Amino acid sequence: MSNRLLAAFIALSLTALTACESAGPRYRNVRSFSEGMAPVQAANGRWGYINEHQHWIIQPRFEDAKEFQGGRAAVRQNGKWGFINKRGEWL
């Protein structure tokens, strides 16, 4: 393989590797998507919900969070479990 071809191959490989990195949010844990959202643990350890485009729908403020079922999800805040709706409001 010529030096020029090798350099092009390395440059293309590095470009492909760096393209896999997203400029979006970084997560510690991600659970399954349900009803269009997934519970996600942010870098600060708090849980919130993202959509399929990795945009925060409900900001991370919970100690734990489960998947949505029937329009509501179980979350833990201040050591207590309860339910929220898809806007993050307590039920």
SETI-828404 format. One line per field, with one value per atom (N, C-alpha, C): residue number from 1; residue in one letter; atom name; x, y, z. Coordinates in Angstrom, 3 decimals. Each point is the difference from the previous one (the first is absolute). Layout:
<nodes>
n	[NUM ...];
res	[A ...];
atom	[CA ...];
X	[X ...];
Y	[Y ...];
Z	[Z ...];
</nodes>
This chain:
<nodes>
n	[1 1 1 2 2 2 3 3 3 4 4 4 5 5 5 6 6 6 7 7 7 8 8 8 9 9 9 10 10 10 11 11 11 12 12 12 13 13 13 14 14 14 15 15 15 16 16 16 17 17 17 18 18 18 19 19 19 20 20 20 21 21 21 22 22 22 23 23 23 24 24 24 25 25 25 26 26 26 27 27 27 28 28 28 29 29 29 30 30 30 31 31 31 32 32 32 33 33 33 34 34 34 35 35 35 36 36 36 37 37 37 38 38 38 39 39 39 40 40 40 41 41 41 42 42 42 43 43 43 44 44 44 45 45 45 46 46 46 47 47 47 48 48 48 49 49 49 50 50 50 51 51 51 52 52 52 53 53 53 54 54 54 55 55 55 56 56 56 57 57 57 58 58 58 59 59 59 60 60 60 61 61 61 62 62 62 63 63 63 64 64 64 65 65 65 66 66 66 67 67 67 68 68 68 69 69 69 70 70 70 71 71 71 72 72 72 73 73 73 74 74 74 75 75 75 76 76 76 77 77 77 78 78 78 79 79 79 80 80 80 81 81 81 82 82 82 83 83 83 84 84 84 85 85 85 86 86 86 87 87 87 88 88 88 89 89 89 90 90 90 91 91 91];
res	[M M M S S S N N N R R R L L L L L L A A A A A A F F F I I I A A A L L L S S S L L L T T T A A A L L L T T T A A A C C C E E E S S S A A A G G G P P P R R R Y Y Y R R R N N N V V V R R R S S S F F F S S S E E E G G G M M M A A A P P P V V V Q Q Q A A A A A A N N N G G G R R R W W W G G G Y Y Y I I I N N N E E E H H H Q Q Q H H H W W W I I I I I I Q Q Q P P P R R R F F F E E E D D D A A A K K K E E E F F F Q Q Q G G G G G G R R R A A A A A A V V V R R R Q Q Q N N N G G G K K K W W W G G G F F F I I I N N N K K K R R R G G G E E E W W W L L L];
atom	[N CA C N CA C N CA C N CA C N CA C N CA C N CA C N CA C N CA C N CA C N CA C N CA C N CA C N CA C N CA C N CA C N CA C N CA C N CA C N CA C N CA C N CA C N CA C N CA C N CA C N CA C N CA C N CA C N CA C N CA C N CA C N CA C N CA C N CA C N CA C N CA C N CA C N CA C N CA C N CA C N CA C N CA C N CA C N CA C N CA C N CA C N CA C N CA C N CA C N CA C N CA C N CA C N CA C N CA C N CA C N CA C N CA C N CA C N CA C N CA C N CA C N CA C N CA C N CA C N CA C N CA C N CA C N CA C N CA C N CA C N CA C N CA C N CA C N CA C N CA C N CA C N CA C N CA C N CA C N CA C N CA C N CA C N CA C N CA C N CA C N CA C N CA C N CA C N CA C N CA C N CA C];
X	[0.853 -0.853 0.898 -0.288 0.826 -0.239 0.965 -0.127 -1.220 -0.272 -1.142 -1.305 -0.092 -1.196 -0.158 1.113 -0.036 -0.463 0.517 -0.398 -1.488 -0.499 -1.418 -0.857 0.447 -0.735 -0.050 1.102 0.050 -0.896 0.066 -0.835 -1.481 -0.373 -1.386 -0.442 0.859 -0.325 -0.210 0.856 -0.140 -1.266 -0.330 -1.228 -1.213 -0.002 -1.114 -0.129 1.112 -0.037 -0.520 0.447 -0.443 -1.421 -0.483 -1.385 -0.974 0.432 -0.866 -0.278 0.832 -0.198 -1.057 -0.957 -1.090 0.319 -0.450 0.154 -1.132 -0.934 -1.156 0.368 -1.031 0.238 0.703 0.712 0.668 -0.767 -0.121 -0.800 0.818 -0.356 0.619 -0.730 -1.325 -0.841 -1.189 -0.460 -1.183 -0.864 -1.280 -0.941 -0.783 -0.906 -0.741 -0.958 -0.173 -0.995 -1.383 -0.928 -1.407 -0.809 -1.049 -0.867 0.794 1.055 0.766 1.087 0.210 1.030 0.761 1.215 0.814 0.535 -0.028 0.643 1.516 0.642 1.437 0.634 1.137 0.743 1.060 -0.072 0.946 1.328 0.971 1.335 -0.039 -0.989 -0.095 -0.667 -0.399 -0.611 -1.509 -0.602 -1.458 -0.613 -1.244 -0.720 -1.005 -0.142 -1.012 -0.412 -0.630 -0.501 0.392 0.412 0.336 -0.953 -0.067 -0.755 0.954 -0.513 0.818 1.132 -0.124 1.034 1.029 -0.071 0.895 -0.141 -1.205 -0.288 -0.705 0.391 -0.640 -1.454 -0.911 -1.422 -0.346 0.528 -0.135 1.419 0.369 1.366 0.363 1.269 0.430 -0.041 -0.972 -0.137 -0.408 -0.094 -0.482 1.156 -0.162 0.995 -0.056 -1.167 -0.185 -1.224 -0.092 -1.128 -0.218 -1.254 -0.387 -0.639 -0.246 -0.600 -1.464 -0.496 -1.401 -0.870 -1.145 -1.028 -1.348 -0.843 -1.318 0.054 1.015 0.096 0.595 0.496 0.638 1.237 0.899 1.238 0.269 0.542 0.393 1.366 0.118 1.269 0.208 1.266 0.323 0.644 -0.529 0.567 -0.080 1.088 0.100 -0.309 0.436 -0.163 -1.384 -0.935 -1.372 -0.370 -0.748 -0.461 -1.368 -0.223 -1.295 -0.067 -1.057 -0.188 -0.012 0.534 -0.051 -0.681 -0.487 -0.535 1.104 -0.333 1.008 0.529 -0.547 0.532 0.849 0.140 0.807 -0.751 -1.323 -0.822 -0.414 0.009 -0.391 -1.484 -0.331 -1.418 -0.505];
Y	[-1.169 1.169 1.232 0.935 1.200 0.887 0.878 0.918 0.904 0.442 0.883 -0.749 -1.236 -0.806 -0.327 -0.295 -0.281 1.229 1.176 1.237 0.275 -0.225 0.208 -0.970 -1.258 -0.999 0.386 0.433 0.403 1.211 0.981 1.193 -0.363 -0.875 -0.423 -0.782 -0.848 -0.768 0.907 0.987 0.937 0.825 0.401 0.752 -0.841 -1.246 -0.896 -0.208 -0.146 -0.201 1.227 1.181 1.211 0.357 -0.437 0.267 -0.746 -1.070 -0.772 0.725 0.959 0.753 1.054 0.079 0.950 1.241 1.141 1.226 0.139 -0.951 0.041 -0.363 -0.165 -0.300 -1.337 -0.110 -1.247 -0.598 -1.312 -0.676 -1.056 -0.222 -1.079 -1.306 0.052 -1.179 0.407 -0.931 0.214 -1.251 0.195 -1.117 -0.025 -0.922 -0.211 1.148 0.240 0.949 -0.613 0.793 -0.386 1.280 -0.053 1.156 1.229 -0.229 1.093 0.606 -0.525 0.549 -1.124 0.323 -0.959 0.671 -0.705 0.520 -0.040 1.099 0.144 0.609 -0.558 0.552 0.942 1.252 1.018 -0.141 0.764 -0.041 0.337 0.797 0.379 -1.075 -1.134 -1.107 0.057 1.110 0.148 -0.570 -0.443 -0.595 0.978 -0.046 0.755 -0.826 0.650 -0.726 0.719 -0.791 0.530 -0.585 0.677 -0.554 -0.725 -0.451 -0.764 0.831 1.311 0.895 0.392 -0.637 0.251 1.414 0.551 1.297 -0.256 0.776 -0.149 0.429 -0.866 0.315 0.344 -0.769 0.268 0.068 1.150 0.232 -0.986 -0.386 -0.963 0.607 -0.460 0.494 -1.100 -1.230 -1.106 -0.907 -0.643 -0.949 -1.315 -0.330 -1.197 0.239 -0.714 0.168 -1.281 -0.329 -1.197 0.412 -0.986 0.256 0.415 0.741 0.395 -1.192 -0.087 -0.993 0.666 -0.006 0.605 1.494 0.681 1.455 0.475 -0.927 0.414 -0.848 0.546 -0.701 0.148 -1.051 0.034 0.660 0.944 0.689 0.114 0.134 0.191 1.367 0.759 1.304 0.163 0.467 0.145 -1.315 -1.107 -1.310 -0.598 0.697 -0.485 -0.234 -1.075 -0.339 0.605 0.402 0.503 -0.106 0.563 -0.056 1.402 0.105 1.247 -0.268 1.093 -0.113 0.342 0.052 0.227 1.432 0.871 1.367 0.141 -1.114 0.012 0.482 0.104 0.468 -1.187 0.207 -1.049 -0.295 -1.273 -0.424 -0.283];
Z	[0.000 0.000 0.000 -0.872 -0.083 1.211 0.269 1.137 -0.150 -1.220 -0.235 0.289 -0.466 0.231 1.482 0.664 1.434 0.781 -0.352 0.680 -0.209 -1.214 -0.276 0.811 0.094 0.766 1.478 0.564 1.413 0.240 -0.893 0.147 -0.060 -0.920 -0.128 1.238 0.523 1.201 1.198 0.175 1.115 -0.134 -1.214 -0.228 0.363 -0.380 0.310 1.504 0.680 1.449 0.727 -0.386 0.681 -0.368 -1.156 -0.394 0.890 0.627 0.881 1.308 0.331 1.230 -0.220 0.898 -0.111 0.835 -0.485 0.770 1.008 0.007 0.883 1.428 0.816 1.416 0.207 1.071 0.383 1.178 -0.004 1.004 0.725 1.275 0.768 -0.250 -0.055 -0.239 -0.857 -0.809 -0.821 0.110 0.267 0.039 -1.313 -0.122 -1.250 -0.311 -1.313 -0.451 0.140 0.464 0.013 -0.110 -0.796 -0.212 -0.448 -0.782 -0.591 0.859 1.212 0.888 0.684 0.419 0.744 1.263 1.137 1.201 -0.179 0.368 -0.217 1.246 0.397 1.134 -0.542 0.405 -0.446 0.748 -0.424 0.611 1.488 0.431 1.417 0.856 -0.621 0.732 0.059 -0.404 0.013 -1.277 0.109 -1.123 -0.571 -1.327 -0.722 -1.203 -0.981 -1.175 -1.277 -0.998 -1.315 -1.039 -1.171 -1.123 -0.932 -1.141 -0.946 -0.607 0.062 -0.542 1.065 1.152 1.133 0.559 -0.080 0.618 1.326 1.004 1.301 -0.104 0.397 0.079 1.448 0.928 1.436 0.548 0.521 0.480 1.115 0.103 1.029 1.399 0.775 1.376 0.975 -0.493 0.827 0.426 1.159 0.493 -0.768 -0.537 -0.824 -0.857 -1.114 -0.917 -0.779 -0.219 -0.754 -1.318 -0.878 -1.298 0.155 -1.001 -0.032 -0.382 0.671 -0.315 0.246 -1.005 0.162 0.268 -0.539 0.159 1.307 0.802 1.260 0.257 0.831 0.337 1.491 0.593 1.412 0.112 0.935 0.257 1.509 0.390 1.418 0.176 0.942 0.335 1.513 0.592 1.455 0.714 -0.600 0.605 -0.117 -0.654 -0.107 -1.454 -0.247 -1.339 -0.255 -1.244 -0.444 -1.515 -0.584 -1.441 -0.595 -1.213 -0.762 -1.339 -0.618 -1.353 -0.997 -1.285 -1.032 -0.033 0.816 0.135 1.267 0.747 1.212 1.222 -0.112 1.121 0.862 1.306 0.932 -0.128 0.109 -0.044 1.394];
</nodes>
